[in-house]
Amino acid sequence: MNETLAETARPAATTLSGLRFSKGHGTGNDFVLVADPEGVHAISAEQVAQLCDRHRGIGGDGLIRAVPSRLLDEGRQVLAENPDAEWFMDYRNGDGSLSEMCGNGVRVFVHFLLAEGLAELPAGGSLTIGTRGGVKTIVRTGDGYAVDMGPWEFIFPDDAAARAMDSLVSADGLEVARPALSVSMGNPHTVVALAELSELQDTRLFTAPHVDPTPANGTNVEFVVPAEPLVHDGVGTVTMRVHERGVGETQSCGTGACAAAVAIRHWAGQGAPDAWQVKVPGGVVGVKFFTVAGGREHVELSGPATIVASGTLS
Ligand SMILES: N[C@@H](CCC[C@H](N)C(=O)O)C(=O)O
């Protein structure tokens, strides 16, 4: 199991029997969702792995527990930053490991809170939630939600602005190791550019790509092919496949799409657009760069969110 983030002290694992759950996805990145308004369901890493098992469980790339921020140590830190962040997205990867952030998960989480009547998001309004990657603000869009994901950063910052690449990635199906750039969206990503869609198809992601050097807490690896031409009507387009830390290949990764847009824009240089569409096996997500008060650049991720089923664990 991926030991990425320190576990804080938690109560003994909950009994799963009788627990209500929903199943949802954002562009095919799928999650088991559990509402825990009393903060009494400390679902352990092992239980998450059981529930996310695609043959013996419900199946999912990760599990999201909705818990009031005031009932979690990490949540209380978030409340100090923003007292409006009533709900905390307690996210775990399918293998039970913690991650700081999940971009598709945030949209599905908000959709779940609304469906369960736990929060309100009136048209024109916004909802603020807590995550291990900080406070996120969400608004509705025509076909889903847009999330202010906050700022991005280079993971290996030395001279990064001047440098195109900082690591080498090898994967089954790629004959030689490829140069890559590592970007943090709260969680770690390593973006590898490929020249052709056929090369992207031939890359095999059953096993984790090898990244050298690997970011300290492991990394999610995005393989991207820029469109030709790259920009159409002011919007850049990129096609992406991803191998996620703690999961394996997934149909989509929201934070990965943001990291891919950061890397491609960096490689494209001056004049590259601030609006991107990222095509993933499970659909399309939008990424935009914008400047907030104080001059810092933030990334917005947009896309759909769907709840497909709800039930009770036996
Ligand atoms: N699929 C997510 C990212 C989930 C976490 C990731 N596997 C990690 O360990 O950082 C997304 O949509 O961002």
PDBQT file of the ligand as one rigid body, heavy atoms in Angstrom, charges set to zero:
ROOT
HETATM    1  N1  LIG A 401      -8.368  10.968  -9.508  1.00  0.00    +0.000 N 
HETATM    2  C1  LIG A 401      -8.046  12.077  -8.715  1.00  0.00    +0.000 C 
HETATM    3  C2  LIG A 401      -6.737  12.022  -7.981  1.00  0.00    +0.000 C 
HETATM    4  C3  LIG A 401      -6.803  11.005  -6.844  1.00  0.00    +0.000 C 
HETATM    5  C4  LIG A 401      -5.595  10.982  -5.944  1.00  0.00    +0.000 C 
HETATM    6  C5  LIG A 401      -4.362  10.421  -6.594  1.00  0.00    +0.000 C 
HETATM    7  N2  LIG A 401      -4.492   9.034  -6.951  1.00  0.00    +0.000 N 
HETATM    8  C6  LIG A 401      -3.176  10.610  -5.611  1.00  0.00    +0.000 C 
HETATM    9  O1  LIG A 401      -2.771   9.649  -4.926  1.00  0.00    +0.000 OA
HETATM   10  O2  LIG A 401      -2.691  11.746  -5.526  1.00  0.00    +0.000 OA
HETATM   11  C7  LIG A 401      -8.326  13.398  -9.385  1.00  0.00    +0.000 C 
HETATM   12  O3  LIG A 401      -9.347  13.466 -10.096  1.00  0.00    +0.000 OA
HETATM   13  O4  LIG A 401      -7.637  14.375  -9.146  1.00  0.00    +0.000 OA
ENDROOT
TORSDOF 0
